[in-house]
Amino acid sequence: MDNKRIRMVIELVVNEETLKEKDLTVKDVIEGVRFNEHDAIDGFEITTDIPGCDCCSDYFLFAGSVVSVEEIEAPKVNRLDRINAYKSNEAFLKATAEQKLQFETQDLIEQIQALKPRIDELIVTGNACKENGIEMTGQAFGGHEGYDTHQFYTNCWSHLVGFVGTRDSKITLLGIDAGGACGNWNFRTDGDKVYSVYGKETQGPSVDDMKKFLKKFDEFESSFYAYVDKVIEKQQKSVESVIAEATGRVKSNPSGVDEKELDL
């Protein structure tokens, strides 16, 4: 059985000082008014969801009066019409969700493609490190391996954003490897092409893959460059130390004659 309905018109007075203090207008109040069930009486209370004007102790709304009360007919619901519309509504919702996914996918692709100059520089720098013997493959196989152990290749146990490939192959891509319990997917990009690999099948990039790549890209980039700079700086200090030591020996014995021979 349908419930009966009553329309009630209520007139309220709004505290003008509060309006000025909160920088509000009457329109803000109208849009913010809410009817809440009351936990102490059989009825409801009138309040607002405007911060600072949402409880009975602020005296924001006062001097209310009921202008009129009348019984109204509840709208008739044709259940069959609603059932018949269910299938078309589902199709509409699905099409809307697919369109939203397309827009989101394209937006993420464009964000990644905007990183191409930085991706290109990372790839060039990575290959230079390979050619000159700067290690980038971490300490050992293990789930806790990360940038702090100079692991800059992505792999199926750490799932880092990183270079794609092995020590013996030229770097051409960045990506994320999954594997194991995390699923048989891998993400790849060169800053131009953006795609995912499921097993051996190449597919369009997933939204989750791209979001993770974008979220972790800055960390990968900064960690990699910081590591390379640290390795080079450490080596440079060693070179300077060796040169300084050799220079000191020359200065202490400029003739180059063996000191034992001079004793003879």
HELIX and SHEET records of a PDB file:
HELIX    1   1 GLU A   16  LYS A   22  1                                   7    
HELIX    2   2 VAL A   26  GLY A   32  1                                   7    
HELIX    3   3 CYS A   56  ASP A   58  5                                   3    
HELIX    4   4 ARG A   79  GLN A  113  1                                  35    
HELIX    5   5 LYS A  116  GLU A  131  1                                  16    
HELIX    6   6 TYR A  147  THR A  149  5                                   3    
HELIX    7   7 GLY A  180  CYS A  182  5                                   3    
HELIX    8   8 VAL A  207  SER A  252  1                                  46    
HELIX    9   9 GLU A  259  ASP A  263  1                                   5    
SHEET    1   A 2 ARG A   5  VAL A  14  0                                        
SHEET    2   A 2 LEU A  61  ILE A  72 -1                                        
SHEET    1   B 2 VAL A  33  GLU A  37  0                                        
SHEET    2   B 2 PHE A  44  THR A  48 -1                                        
SHEET    1   C 5 VAL A 161  PHE A 163  0                                        
SHEET    2   C 5 LEU A 174  ASP A 177 -1                                        
SHEET    3   C 5 TRP A 185  THR A 189 -1                                        
SHEET    4   C 5 VAL A 194  TYR A 198 -1                                        
SHEET    5   C 5 GLU A 201  GLN A 203 -1                                        
END                                                                             
